[in-house]
Amino acid sequence: MPILAGMPAWYLKKAIDDYAAGRRPSPEMEPFSKMVKTLGADEVAGYFAAQPREASQSKVDRTAIANGRTASATCAACHGEDGRGNQAKGTPDLTGQPPGYLLNQMKLFKAEKRSPGDATLTSIKVFMKSIDDKTLADLAAYYSSLGR
């Protein structure tokens, strides 16, 4: 489960739109997102964006964090050196999210079961295909450790 508090409103709004339109498949989120769109997605996104951000309290291995830091150089092109995302590129803030959530999302991209929701973001599909599961876990540990 992701941490929504403190995420940028633009990203939350995009996620709501993508879930509601079926571009980001999720049996749990699709009906909820359709309801939220009807009630006011901008307001809901703004509410969560305004909440104080508390990073994941998950325990992560120091070696995995160090390995993830090294592997993150490629990710920085889209998610920024600090992992906080880039609105112009449509990439989310990865920092402080639970490592299990991050790993699951990366595995969905790798298996092509999750689309970036934007044709300009196809580079993540190519990148995920070229990376092994241990490195994905290391990246998840690294980004989860940021912002603590």
Steps between C-alpha positions, in 0.01 A plus 500: 500500500652837403529802723277768343556779752730765358502360147469773235139582413573479125618140540207395719256656252669317213484171694127550567441573130707198390322262740156629402579469127646149539850611392629383837310178571397432858178329606518688832579847368294519180154532662636725775670727245183528293312609813777748593494649149127561542545658844804709410839349423676836530373543855595146604847532344546838665397362838756217493771727358452741792541229765837468679716231349619219722748265339460126515622345823591175325834348590742484208844346468795744486673297230185506288477878549862546388447275197179684417674837522751380239226359275288817528718698257282389209179580691621855567448598136124489558450500879773754579823462697298525822230253388226759544363469148447743218163648407613588147588134444199370695714300742405463868689561821640164609653610829383350827251261342484148647758278328242227437274746317788633287621149417150388404453799269838442332418132449166596344683729255753225425223246432316762290199471730523868582522777248660833579170647375684724259649405165802721569598285798578183308863521615401346835380186322834465321695569819301256713549221246878539529520478879498193725270453799780545757583842355131590505491410871814708559343799322185460711711493818695809393201716406311387809793614715496855361311763692526328838 
